[in-house]
Amino acid sequence: MKKILIVDDNLLTLKQLEAHLSQRYEVILAKSGKIALEVCKKVVPDLILLDVRMPEMDGFETLKELQKNPSLEFIPVLFLTGSNDTMTEIKCLELGAMDFITKPANKSILLHRIELHLQFSSYQTNPADIVKDLENSIAVSFAELIEYKTGYTGRHGEDTSAFTMILGKELLRRKTFGADLTEAELEKIGRASSFHDIGKIGISDSILQKKGALTEKEFETVKQHSIIGANALSDIYRKLPGHHYFKYAAVIAKGHHERWDGTGYPEGLKGEAIPLACRIVAVANAYAACRSPRCYRPALDHRETCAVISKGKGTLFDPRIVKVFEEIEDKFDEVSKKISKGSKNEQ
C-alpha cells in the first residue's frame, strides 16, 4: 500500500484528508514541518501533501529542507493552499512542487491528482517499467495480428505466455534443469513466447485459414513460419541489442516445432539439442492451442488436451517437462477457465 504523508497544522484538515485517503493508502499525519522532517528520516513516503501556511516553518521552508534528503528526490510534493493567489501557486511550482490542491479538497479531485502523480513518479524512478510496458504492448499487438491472420479466436500468444510461466516456475522450483534455467531467463522466455508464431505474418491467409487438410506443399509453406519469424526477430535484436528477450524470441520462434525424437522442423533437432526455452514453450503452446477452437476443429477440453500432451511424452516433448506438467495440470485447467471467462466477458 502506498504511503501518503499529510503535513498541516490544522487538525480538522488532517482528519478530513485522512478520511478521504485511508481506504486506499497508508496515511501518515504530521502537524508541522519539523515533525514531517523527522518522519521522513524514518519512513520514505510515496507522496507528500504539504500545507503552505503553517506557523514556525511554512510549507516553502519545509519543502526546501525535504529536498536536502536524497531519498526524497523523486517523491512528488503537492501543496495544499487555502487561497487562489496566483503568485503563491507560481512559487509552489518554482520550488519544485509537482502540483497544488485548493482547500477544502474535493475527494474525487484529490484521489485523481494523487493517483496521477504516483503513477508518474513510478515511471520516473523506474524508467525500465516504461520500456517493459511498451515491449509487452508490442508483443500483444503482434500476437493479435497473427490471430487475425490465422482466424483463431482468443488470445493464443498471451495464453501461451501464461502457460509457459506456470510450467517454467514449477520447473524452476523443482530445479529440474539445475543452472540451465534461472529466474531471469524464465522471465525473458515468458515474455518472448508471445512472439512464437510471428512468422505466420509471411504465410498466405488462404493457407492459414483453410478448413480442410493441408496438402504436402501447403504444409511445407506453413513450416516456413519458424524461419521467417526467427529471421525477423534476430534482425530486431541486432538493432536493439539491449532488449535481450528478442534474442530468446528468435530462438523460440525457430525451434518451438522441433520434436524430442528429432522428427520436428525446421532443423530436425533431437533431445537436448533443442534449446530448453523451445522445449518448455512447446508444451505450453500445445496446451494453449488444444484448448482454443481452430478453423478445422473445435476446442478440446482439459482432459483431452492432457491426453494429447501425455501421449507426446518422449516423442513430441521432453519427458521431464511433461512429467512436471502432468503433476500440475490442475493449475493449467484453472488458468484456462479464467481465460475463457475473461474472453466471454470481453464479448
C-alpha positions as CSV (number, residue, x, y, z in Angstrom):
1,M,0.0,0.0,0.0
2,K,1.4,3.4,-1.0
3,K,2.3,5.8,1.9
4,I,0.9,9.4,1.9
5,L,2.4,11.9,4.3
6,I,0.0,14.8,5.1
7,V,1.5,17.9,6.7
8,D,-0.9,20.5,8.0
9,D,-1.2,22.4,11.3
10,N,-5.0,22.2,11.2
11,L,-6.2,19.0,13.0
12,L,-9.6,19.2,11.3
13,T,-7.9,19.3,7.8
14,L,-5.7,16.4,8.7
15,K,-8.6,14.2,9.8
16,Q,-10.7,15.2,6.8
17,L,-7.9,14.2,4.4
18,E,-7.2,11.0,6.3
19,A,-10.8,10.1,5.9
20,H,-10.6,10.7,2.2
21,L,-7.5,8.6,1.7
22,S,-7.2,5.9,4.3
23,Q,-9.2,3.3,2.4
24,R,-6.8,3.4,-0.5
25,Y,-3.4,4.5,1.1
26,E,-1.4,4.2,4.3
27,V,-1.8,7.7,5.7
28,I,0.8,9.4,7.9
29,L,-0.1,12.7,9.7
30,A,2.3,15.5,10.7
31,K,1.1,18.7,12.5
32,S,4.2,20.7,11.5
33,G,7.1,20.9,9.1
34,K,9.5,19.8,11.8
35,I,7.5,16.7,12.5
36,A,7.4,15.9,8.8
37,L,11.2,16.1,8.6
38,E,11.5,13.7,11.5
39,V,9.0,11.3,9.9
40,C,11.0,11.3,6.6
41,K,14.2,10.3,8.4
42,K,12.4,7.0,9.4
43,V,9.9,6.5,6.6
44,V,10.1,7.4,2.9
45,P,6.5,8.3,1.8
46,D,5.4,7.8,-1.8
47,L,3.8,11.2,-1.9
48,I,3.6,14.3,0.4
49,L,0.6,16.7,0.8
50,L,2.1,19.9,2.3
51,D,0.2,22.9,3.6
52,V,1.6,26.3,2.5
53,R,0.7,28.4,5.6
54,M,2.0,26.9,8.9
55,P,3.5,28.6,12.0
56,E,7.2,28.3,12.7
57,M,8.1,26.6,9.5
58,D,5.8,27.2,6.5
59,G,5.4,24.9,3.5
60,F,8.0,26.6,1.4
61,E,10.6,26.3,4.1
62,T,9.6,22.7,4.8
63,L,10.0,21.8,1.1
64,K,13.5,23.3,1.0
65,E,14.5,21.1,3.9
66,L,12.9,18.0,2.5
67,Q,14.8,18.5,-0.8
68,K,18.1,18.1,1.1
69,N,17.2,14.4,1.7
70,P,18.5,12.4,-1.3
71,S,16.0,9.6,-0.6
72,L,13.1,12.0,-1.3
73,E,14.5,13.2,-4.7
74,F,11.6,11.7,-6.8
75,I,8.9,11.9,-4.2
76,P,6.1,14.1,-5.5
77,V,5.1,17.0,-3.3
78,L,1.6,18.5,-3.7
79,F,1.0,21.8,-1.9
80,L,-2.3,22.4,0.0
81,T,-3.4,26.0,-0.3
82,G,-6.5,27.8,1.1
83,S,-6.2,30.7,-1.4
84,N,-6.3,31.1,-5.2
85,D,-3.4,33.5,-5.1
86,T,-1.6,33.1,-8.5
87,M,1.8,34.2,-7.0
88,T,1.6,31.6,-4.3
89,E,0.8,28.9,-6.9
90,I,3.8,30.0,-9.0
91,K,6.1,30.0,-6.0
92,C,4.9,26.4,-5.2
93,L,5.8,25.2,-8.7
94,E,9.1,27.1,-8.8
95,L,10.3,25.5,-5.6
96,G,9.7,22.1,-7.1
97,A,6.2,21.1,-6.1
98,M,4.5,18.8,-8.6
99,D,1.0,20.3,-8.1
100,F,-1.2,22.3,-5.7
101,I,-4.6,21.5,-4.4
102,T,-7.1,24.1,-3.1
103,K,-8.6,23.5,0.4
104,P,-11.1,22.3,1.2
105,A,-10.1,19.4,-1.1
106,N,-12.7,17.7,-3.2
107,K,-12.3,14.0,-2.6
108,S,-12.6,12.9,-6.3
109,I,-10.2,15.5,-7.5
110,L,-7.8,14.7,-4.7
111,L,-7.8,11.0,-5.4
112,H,-7.4,11.6,-9.1
113,R,-4.4,14.0,-8.7
114,I,-2.7,11.7,-6.2
115,E,-3.0,8.6,-8.4
116,L,-1.8,10.6,-11.4
117,H,1.4,11.8,-9.6
118,L,2.0,8.4,-8.0
119,Q,2.0,6.8,-11.5
120,F,4.2,9.5,-13.0
121,S,6.6,9.1,-10.0
122,S,6.8,5.4,-10.5
123,Y,7.8,5.8,-14.1
124,Q,10.4,8.4,-13.1
125,T,12.0,6.2,-10.5
126,N,11.7,3.0,-12.7
127,P,12.2,4.1,-16.3
128,A,12.7,0.4,-17.2
129,D,8.9,-0.1,-16.4
130,I,8.0,2.2,-19.3
131,V,10.2,0.2,-21.7
132,K,8.8,-3.1,-20.4
133,D,5.2,-1.9,-20.8
134,L,5.9,-0.8,-24.3
135,E,7.5,-4.1,-25.1
136,N,4.6,-6.1,-23.7
137,S,2.2,-4.0,-25.7
138,I,4.1,-4.7,-28.9
139,A,4.1,-8.4,-28.1
140,V,0.3,-8.4,-27.5
141,S,-0.3,-6.4,-30.7
142,F,1.8,-8.8,-32.8
143,A,0.0,-11.8,-31.3
144,E,-3.4,-10.3,-32.0
145,L,-2.3,-9.6,-35.6
146,I,-1.3,-13.3,-36.0
147,E,-4.6,-14.4,-34.6
148,Y,-6.5,-12.2,-37.1
149,K,-4.5,-13.8,-40.0
150,T,-5.0,-17.4,-38.8
151,G,-8.7,-16.9,-37.9
152,Y,-8.0,-18.0,-34.3
153,T,-10.3,-16.8,-31.5
154,G,-9.0,-16.0,-28.1
155,R,-5.5,-14.8,-27.2
156,H,-3.2,-17.6,-28.2
157,G,0.1,-15.6,-27.8
158,E,-0.9,-14.3,-24.4
159,D,-2.2,-17.7,-23.3
160,T,1.0,-19.4,-24.4
161,S,3.0,-16.9,-22.4
162,A,0.8,-17.5,-19.3
163,F,1.1,-21.3,-19.6
164,T,4.9,-21.0,-20.2
165,M,5.2,-19.1,-16.9
166,I,3.2,-21.7,-14.9
167,L,5.3,-24.5,-16.3
168,G,8.6,-22.7,-16.0
169,K,8.1,-21.6,-12.4
170,E,7.4,-25.2,-11.4
171,L,10.5,-26.4,-13.3
172,L,12.5,-23.7,-11.6
173,R,11.1,-24.6,-8.1
174,R,12.0,-28.2,-8.6
175,K,15.4,-27.4,-10.1
176,T,14.5,-29.8,-12.9
177,F,17.2,-28.3,-15.1
178,G,19.5,-27.0,-12.4
179,A,21.6,-24.0,-13.5
180,D,20.3,-24.3,-17.1
181,L,17.1,-22.4,-16.1
182,T,17.3,-19.3,-13.9
183,E,14.6,-16.8,-12.8
184,A,15.9,-14.1,-15.0
185,E,15.9,-16.4,-18.1
186,L,12.4,-17.6,-17.3
187,E,11.2,-14.0,-17.2
188,K,12.6,-13.5,-20.7
189,I,11.3,-16.8,-22.0
190,G,7.8,-16.0,-20.8
191,R,7.7,-12.6,-22.4
192,A,9.3,-13.9,-25.6
193,S,6.9,-16.8,-26.0
194,S,4.2,-14.4,-27.2
195,F,6.2,-14.0,-30.4
196,H,6.5,-17.7,-31.2
197,D,4.1,-17.6,-34.3
198,I,5.1,-14.1,-35.6
199,G,6.5,-15.7,-38.8
200,K,2.9,-16.5,-39.9
201,I,2.7,-12.9,-41.0
202,G,4.6,-14.2,-44.1
203,I,2.2,-17.0,-44.8
204,S,-0.8,-16.7,-47.0
205,D,-4.2,-16.2,-45.3
206,S,-5.8,-18.8,-47.6
207,I,-3.5,-21.5,-46.3
208,L,-3.6,-20.4,-42.6
209,Q,-7.4,-20.3,-42.6
210,K,-8.0,-23.4,-44.7
211,K,-10.7,-25.5,-43.1
212,G,-9.7,-28.8,-44.7
213,A,-6.5,-30.8,-44.6
214,L,-3.4,-29.1,-46.0
215,T,-1.6,-30.5,-49.0
216,E,2.0,-31.5,-48.6
217,K,3.1,-28.4,-50.4
218,E,0.9,-26.2,-48.2
219,F,2.3,-27.8,-45.1
220,E,5.8,-27.1,-46.3
221,T,4.8,-23.5,-46.8
222,V,3.4,-23.3,-43.3
223,K,6.6,-24.7,-41.8
224,Q,8.5,-21.7,-43.1
225,H,6.9,-19.5,-40.5
226,S,9.5,-20.7,-38.0
227,I,12.4,-19.5,-40.2
228,I,10.6,-16.3,-41.2
229,G,9.9,-15.4,-37.5
230,A,13.4,-16.3,-36.3
231,N,14.9,-14.1,-39.0
232,A,12.7,-11.1,-38.3
233,L,13.3,-11.3,-34.5
234,S,17.0,-11.8,-35.0
235,D,17.0,-8.6,-37.1
236,I,15.2,-6.7,-34.4
237,Y,17.7,-8.0,-31.7
238,R,20.6,-6.8,-33.9
239,K,19.1,-3.4,-34.0
240,L,18.1,-3.4,-30.3
241,P,20.8,-5.4,-28.6
242,G,19.9,-4.1,-25.1
243,H,16.5,-5.8,-25.4
244,H,17.6,-9.4,-24.6
245,Y,14.2,-11.0,-24.7
246,F,14.2,-10.6,-28.5
247,K,17.1,-13.0,-28.6
248,Y,15.0,-15.6,-26.8
249,A,12.1,-14.7,-29.0
250,A,14.1,-15.6,-32.1
251,V,15.2,-18.9,-30.6
252,I,11.7,-19.8,-29.6
253,A,10.2,-18.8,-33.0
254,K,12.6,-21.0,-34.8
255,G,12.5,-24.0,-32.5
256,H,9.1,-24.4,-31.0
257,H,8.1,-27.1,-33.5
258,E,11.2,-29.2,-33.0
259,R,10.4,-32.6,-31.6
260,W,12.1,-34.6,-28.9
261,D,12.5,-37.6,-31.2
262,G,14.1,-35.5,-34.0
263,T,11.1,-35.5,-36.4
264,G,10.2,-31.8,-36.0
265,Y,11.2,-28.8,-38.0
266,P,12.9,-26.7,-39.3
267,E,16.2,-28.4,-38.4
268,G,15.1,-31.8,-37.1
269,L,16.9,-31.2,-33.7
270,K,16.7,-34.1,-31.3
271,G,16.5,-34.3,-27.5
272,E,18.7,-31.8,-25.6
273,A,20.0,-30.3,-28.8
274,I,16.6,-28.5,-28.8
275,P,17.0,-25.3,-26.8
276,L,15.4,-25.6,-23.3
277,A,13.3,-22.5,-24.0
278,C,11.8,-24.2,-27.0
279,R,11.1,-27.4,-25.1
280,I,9.2,-25.5,-22.4
281,V,7.2,-23.4,-24.9
282,A,6.4,-26.5,-27.0
283,V,4.3,-28.0,-24.1
284,A,2.7,-24.6,-23.2
285,N,1.9,-23.9,-26.8
286,A,0.4,-27.3,-27.3
287,Y,-1.9,-26.8,-24.3
288,A,-3.0,-23.3,-25.4
289,A,-3.6,-24.5,-29.0
290,C,-5.6,-27.5,-28.0
291,R,-7.8,-25.5,-25.6
292,S,-8.7,-23.0,-28.4
293,P,-11.0,-23.6,-31.4
294,R,-9.4,-23.7,-34.8
295,C,-11.0,-23.2,-38.2
296,Y,-10.6,-27.0,-38.8
297,R,-11.7,-28.3,-35.3
298,P,-13.5,-27.2,-32.1
299,A,-11.6,-26.6,-28.8
300,L,-10.6,-29.7,-26.8
301,D,-11.5,-29.9,-23.1
302,H,-8.8,-30.1,-20.4
303,R,-8.8,-33.9,-20.2
304,E,-8.5,-34.4,-24.0
305,T,-5.7,-31.8,-24.0
306,C,-3.8,-33.5,-21.2
307,A,-4.1,-36.8,-23.1
308,V,-2.6,-35.3,-26.2
309,I,0.4,-33.9,-24.2
310,S,0.9,-37.2,-22.3
311,K,0.8,-39.2,-25.5
312,G,3.6,-36.9,-26.8
313,K,5.9,-37.6,-23.9
314,G,9.3,-38.8,-25.2
315,T,8.3,-38.3,-28.8
316,L,7.0,-34.7,-29.3
317,F,8.0,-33.4,-25.9
318,D,10.8,-33.6,-23.4
319,P,9.6,-36.3,-21.0
320,R,10.9,-34.4,-17.9
321,I,8.8,-31.4,-18.8
322,V,5.7,-33.5,-19.5
323,K,6.2,-35.3,-16.1
324,V,6.0,-31.9,-14.3
325,F,3.1,-30.8,-16.5
326,E,1.1,-34.0,-15.5
327,E,1.7,-33.2,-11.8
328,I,0.5,-29.6,-12.0
329,E,-2.1,-30.0,-14.8
330,D,-4.9,-28.6,-12.5
331,K,-3.1,-25.2,-12.5
332,F,-3.4,-25.2,-16.3
333,D,-7.1,-26.0,-16.1
334,E,-7.7,-23.3,-13.5
335,V,-6.0,-20.6,-15.6
336,S,-7.7,-21.8,-18.8
337,K,-11.1,-21.4,-17.1
338,K,-10.2,-17.9,-16.1
339,I,-9.0,-17.0,-19.6
340,S,-12.2,-18.5,-21.0
341,K,-14.3,-16.5,-18.6
342,G,-12.4,-13.3,-19.3
343,S,-12.9,-13.8,-23.1
344,K,-16.6,-14.2,-22.6
345,N,-16.8,-11.0,-20.6
346,E,-15.0,-9.1,-23.3
347,Q,-17.5,-10.1,-25.9
